[in-house]
């Protein structure tokens, strides 16, 4: 990565780094990743019986429903595990991305309290209420509640690879093992 010249440049580089690491370490396709919402992320400790019965591995999971890689409409879980190398860890990349949003870019305070008003009930939000953050996107371009466009996602990923003098044409597959094996 090049050195950012502005506060916003730093935030964008951390966002793009998190996008690349999430796409290259999970089965979640890059062209689906640009529309990932906050409410679709969850953290879970996984038991690793291969090592020992009481050893756990940290995992960050993403829910997907009816995306390009899942067009039958079932709910899928895709996950990434914590990498021991900080620079390559997708979980830490997401954490740094959120840190940058809240503490560097200082996005407005997020209200996590549900809205149980009659308007929320009329809109079909029932038992759990309406929460504005359910619409927030992990990787957004202009507004936090608007998904990044496919073209913006492609441009960001190409720029990240280009900064390392790596030319890619298939952004969705750029982080996969196959891409590295077939690179010219």
C-alpha positions as a LaTeX table, in Angstrom:
\begin{tabular}{lrrr}
\hline
Residue & $x$ (\AA) & $y$ (\AA) & $z$ (\AA) \\
\hline
Unk1 & 0.00 & 0.00 & 0.00 \\
Unk2 & 1.11 & 3.52 & $-0.66$ \\
Unk3 & 1.17 & 6.01 & 2.19 \\
Unk4 & $-2.13$ & 7.87 & 2.41 \\
Unk5 & $-1.93$ & 11.65 & 2.31 \\
Unk6 & $-5.20$ & 12.34 & 4.12 \\
Unk7 & $-7.28$ & 10.96 & 6.95 \\
Unk8 & $-9.91$ & 9.84 & 4.44 \\
Unk9 & $-7.21$ & 8.17 & 2.34 \\
Unk10 & $-6.15$ & 6.08 & 5.34 \\
Unk11 & $-9.74$ & 5.01 & 6.01 \\
Unk12 & $-10.21$ & 4.01 & 2.36 \\
Unk13 & $-6.99$ & 2.00 & 2.31 \\
Unk14 & $-7.99$ & 0.12 & 5.46 \\
Unk15 & $-11.41$ & $-0.55$ & 3.92 \\
Unk16 & $-9.90$ & $-1.85$ & 0.69 \\
Unk17 & $-7.37$ & $-3.99$ & 2.57 \\
Unk18 & $-10.19$ & $-5.57$ & 4.58 \\
Unk19 & $-12.14$ & $-6.23$ & 1.35 \\
Unk20 & $-9.18$ & $-7.97$ & $-0.27$ \\
Unk21 & $-8.37$ & $-10.08$ & 2.80 \\
Unk22 & $-12.00$ & $-11.11$ & 3.34 \\
Unk23 & $-12.43$ & $-12.12$ & $-0.30$ \\
Unk24 & $-9.13$ & $-13.99$ & $-0.47$ \\
Unk25 & $-9.58$ & $-15.98$ & 2.75 \\
Unk26 & $-13.22$ & $-17.01$ & 2.48 \\
Unk27 & $-15.56$ & $-18.63$ & 0.00 \\
Unk28 & $-17.57$ & $-15.40$ & $-0.02$ \\
Unk29 & $-17.24$ & $-14.01$ & $-3.53$ \\
Unk30 & $-15.80$ & $-10.54$ & $-3.97$ \\
Unk31 & $-18.79$ & $-9.37$ & $-5.99$ \\
Unk32 & $-21.06$ & $-10.33$ & $-3.07$ \\
Unk33 & $-18.76$ & $-8.83$ & $-0.45$ \\
Unk34 & $-19.41$ & $-5.24$ & $-1.56$ \\
Unk35 & $-23.01$ & $-5.51$ & $-0.31$ \\
Unk36 & $-22.26$ & $-7.18$ & 3.05 \\
Unk37 & $-24.23$ & $-5.61$ & 5.91 \\
Unk38 & $-23.25$ & $-5.15$ & 9.55 \\
Unk39 & $-26.17$ & $-7.33$ & 10.61 \\
Unk40 & $-24.81$ & $-10.21$ & 8.52 \\
Unk41 & $-21.57$ & $-10.48$ & 10.53 \\
Unk42 & $-21.13$ & $-12.57$ & 13.65 \\
Unk43 & $-18.21$ & $-13.82$ & 15.70 \\
Unk44 & $-17.89$ & $-17.35$ & 17.02 \\
Unk45 & $-15.29$ & $-19.47$ & 18.79 \\
Unk46 & $-14.76$ & $-22.80$ & 17.03 \\
Unk47 & $-13.62$ & $-25.92$ & 18.84 \\
Unk48 & $-10.47$ & $-27.38$ & 17.27 \\
Unk49 & $-10.49$ & $-31.07$ & 18.18 \\
Unk50 & $-7.53$ & $-31.70$ & 15.86 \\
Unk51 & $-5.24$ & $-30.03$ & 18.38 \\
Unk52 & $-7.02$ & $-30.65$ & 21.67 \\
Unk53 & $-10.61$ & $-30.78$ & 22.91 \\
Unk54 & $-10.41$ & $-27.44$ & 24.73 \\
Unk55 & $-8.58$ & $-25.43$ & 22.04 \\
Unk56 & $-10.68$ & $-22.85$ & 20.20 \\
Unk57 & $-10.13$ & $-20.81$ & 17.07 \\
Unk58 & $-11.63$ & $-17.35$ & 16.58 \\
Unk59 & $-13.90$ & $-17.06$ & 13.56 \\
Unk60 & $-15.77$ & $-14.22$ & 11.89 \\
Unk61 & $-18.76$ & $-15.36$ & 9.87 \\
Unk62 & $-20.93$ & $-13.78$ & 7.21 \\
Unk63 & $-24.49$ & $-14.75$ & 6.39 \\
Unk64 & $-25.57$ & $-14.79$ & 2.78 \\
Unk65 & $-28.94$ & $-15.30$ & 1.24 \\
Unk66 & $-29.59$ & $-15.62$ & $-2.47$ \\
Unk67 & $-26.33$ & $-14.13$ & $-3.75$ \\
Unk68 & $-24.53$ & $-15.11$ & $-6.96$ \\
Unk69 & $-22.90$ & $-18.15$ & $-5.36$ \\
Unk70 & $-26.17$ & $-19.19$ & $-3.68$ \\
Unk71 & $-29.09$ & $-18.72$ & $-6.03$ \\
Unk72 & $-31.34$ & $-21.37$ & $-4.51$ \\
Unk73 & $-32.30$ & $-19.08$ & $-1.66$ \\
Unk74 & $-30.86$ & $-20.97$ & 1.31 \\
Unk75 & $-29.09$ & $-19.19$ & 4.13 \\
Unk76 & $-25.34$ & $-19.82$ & 3.98 \\
Unk77 & $-22.60$ & $-19.11$ & 6.50 \\
Unk78 & $-19.14$ & $-18.20$ & 5.23 \\
Unk79 & $-16.29$ & $-17.70$ & 7.62 \\
Unk80 & $-12.70$ & $-16.67$ & 8.08 \\
Unk81 & $-10.43$ & $-17.68$ & 10.92 \\
Unk82 & $-7.93$ & $-15.60$ & 12.80 \\
Unk83 & $-4.48$ & $-15.64$ & 11.19 \\
Unk84 & $-1.43$ & $-15.56$ & 13.45 \\
Unk85 & 0.23 & $-12.97$ & 11.19 \\
Unk86 & $-1.46$ & $-9.62$ & 11.92 \\
Unk87 & $-0.88$ & $-8.30$ & 8.39 \\
Unk88 & $-2.76$ & $-11.26$ & 6.86 \\
Unk89 & $-5.58$ & $-11.63$ & 9.37 \\
Unk90 & $-9.00$ & $-10.83$ & 7.87 \\
Unk91 & $-10.61$ & $-10.49$ & 11.32 \\
Unk92 & $-8.07$ & $-7.90$ & 12.40 \\
Unk93 & $-8.46$ & $-6.14$ & 9.03 \\
Unk94 & $-12.21$ & $-5.79$ & 9.66 \\
Unk95 & $-11.49$ & $-4.59$ & 13.21 \\
Unk96 & $-9.06$ & $-1.95$ & 11.89 \\
Unk97 & $-11.62$ & $-0.92$ & 9.26 \\
Unk98 & $-14.26$ & $-0.37$ & 11.96 \\
Unk99 & $-11.72$ & 1.38 & 14.21 \\
Unk100 & $-10.89$ & 3.76 & 11.35 \\
Unk101 & $-14.57$ & 4.46 & 10.69 \\
Unk102 & $-15.33$ & 5.34 & 14.31 \\
Unk103 & $-12.06$ & 6.90 & 15.51 \\
Unk104 & $-10.33$ & 8.31 & 12.43 \\
Unk105 & $-13.19$ & 9.27 & 10.14 \\
Unk106 & $-15.48$ & 9.74 & 13.15 \\
Unk107 & $-18.72$ & 8.60 & 11.55 \\
Unk108 & $-21.75$ & 9.71 & 13.48 \\
Unk109 & $-22.64$ & 7.88 & 16.65 \\
Unk110 & $-24.52$ & 4.72 & 15.88 \\
Unk111 & $-27.65$ & 4.11 & 17.88 \\
Unk112 & $-28.08$ & 0.40 & 18.57 \\
Unk113 & $-31.38$ & 0.86 & 20.40 \\
Unk114 & $-34.34$ & $-0.66$ & 18.57 \\
Unk115 & $-37.28$ & 1.51 & 17.58 \\
Unk116 & $-40.55$ & 0.01 & 18.82 \\
Unk117 & $-42.74$ & 2.88 & 17.64 \\
Unk118 & $-45.97$ & 2.30 & 15.75 \\
Unk119 & $-44.24$ & 3.36 & 12.51 \\
Unk120 & $-41.64$ & 0.60 & 12.95 \\
Unk121 & $-44.39$ & $-1.94$ & 13.63 \\
Unk122 & $-46.31$ & $-0.80$ & 10.53 \\
Unk123 & $-43.15$ & $-1.33$ & 8.46 \\
Unk124 & $-43.07$ & $-4.96$ & 9.62 \\
Unk125 & $-40.29$ & $-4.81$ & 12.21 \\
Unk126 & $-42.39$ & $-6.47$ & 14.93 \\
Unk127 & $-40.88$ & $-8.18$ & 17.96 \\
Unk128 & $-37.27$ & $-6.93$ & 17.69 \\
Unk129 & $-38.02$ & $-3.42$ & 16.50 \\
Unk130 & $-36.39$ & $-1.36$ & 13.78 \\
Unk131 & $-32.63$ & $-0.69$ & 14.01 \\
Unk132 & $-31.01$ & 1.76 & 11.61 \\
Unk133 & $-27.70$ & $-0.10$ & 11.76 \\
Unk134 & $-29.32$ & $-3.16$ & 10.14 \\
Unk135 & $-29.07$ & $-1.23$ & 6.86 \\
Unk136 & $-25.38$ & $-0.29$ & 7.33 \\
Unk137 & $-22.89$ & $-1.83$ & 4.92 \\
Unk138 & $-19.44$ & $-3.02$ & 5.96 \\
Unk139 & $-17.89$ & $-1.77$ & 2.70 \\
Unk140 & $-19.64$ & 1.35 & 1.46 \\
Unk141 & $-18.65$ & 4.10 & $-0.95$ \\
Unk142 & $-20.67$ & 7.27 & $-0.33$ \\
Unk143 & $-23.13$ & 6.57 & 2.49 \\
Unk144 & $-22.93$ & 3.92 & 5.18 \\
Unk145 & $-26.42$ & 2.59 & 4.42 \\
Unk146 & $-25.84$ & 2.32 & 0.65 \\
Unk147 & $-24.03$ & $-0.65$ & $-0.80$ \\
Unk148 & $-20.89$ & $-0.09$ & $-2.82$ \\
Unk149 & $-21.48$ & $-0.53$ & $-6.54$ \\
Unk150 & $-19.94$ & $-3.47$ & $-8.35$ \\
Unk151 & $-17.79$ & $-1.13$ & $-10.46$ \\
Unk152 & $-16.53$ & 0.78 & $-7.40$ \\
Unk153 & $-15.63$ & $-2.53$ & $-5.75$ \\
Unk154 & $-13.72$ & $-3.64$ & $-8.86$ \\
Unk155 & $-11.84$ & $-0.34$ & $-9.04$ \\
Unk156 & $-10.84$ & $-0.51$ & $-5.36$ \\
Unk157 & $-9.55$ & $-4.07$ & $-5.62$ \\
Unk158 & $-7.66$ & $-3.37$ & $-8.86$ \\
Unk159 & $-6.05$ & $-0.33$ & $-7.25$ \\
Unk160 & $-4.93$ & $-2.41$ & $-4.24$ \\
Unk161 & $-3.31$ & $-5.00$ & $-6.48$ \\
Unk162 & $-1.93$ & $-2.31$ & $-8.80$ \\
Unk163 & $-0.10$ & $-0.66$ & $-5.88$ \\
Unk164 & 1.93 & $-3.89$ & $-5.67$ \\
Unk165 & 2.44 & $-4.03$ & $-9.46$ \\
Unk166 & 0.04 & $-6.95$ & $-9.84$ \\
Unk167 & $-2.21$ & $-6.75$ & $-12.88$ \\
Unk168 & $-5.56$ & $-8.50$ & $-12.47$ \\
Unk169 & $-8.56$ & $-8.82$ & $-14.78$ \\
Unk170 & $-10.91$ & $-11.08$ & $-12.78$ \\
Unk171 & $-11.45$ & $-9.19$ & $-9.54$ \\
Unk172 & $-13.73$ & $-11.84$ & $-8.04$ \\
Unk173 & $-11.07$ & $-14.53$ & $-8.40$ \\
Unk174 & $-7.98$ & $-12.39$ & $-7.75$ \\
Unk175 & $-7.44$ & $-13.57$ & $-4.18$ \\
Unk176 & $-7.89$ & $-17.26$ & $-4.87$ \\
Unk177 & $-5.04$ & $-19.76$ & $-5.14$ \\
Unk178 & $-5.86$ & $-20.38$ & $-8.79$ \\
Unk179 & $-5.16$ & $-16.74$ & $-9.65$ \\
Unk180 & $-1.68$ & $-16.86$ & $-8.13$ \\
Unk181 & $-0.87$ & $-20.12$ & $-9.89$ \\
Unk182 & $-1.95$ & $-18.81$ & $-13.30$ \\
Unk183 & $-0.47$ & $-15.28$ & $-13.00$ \\
Unk184 & 1.79 & $-14.15$ & $-15.82$ \\
\hline
\end{tabular}
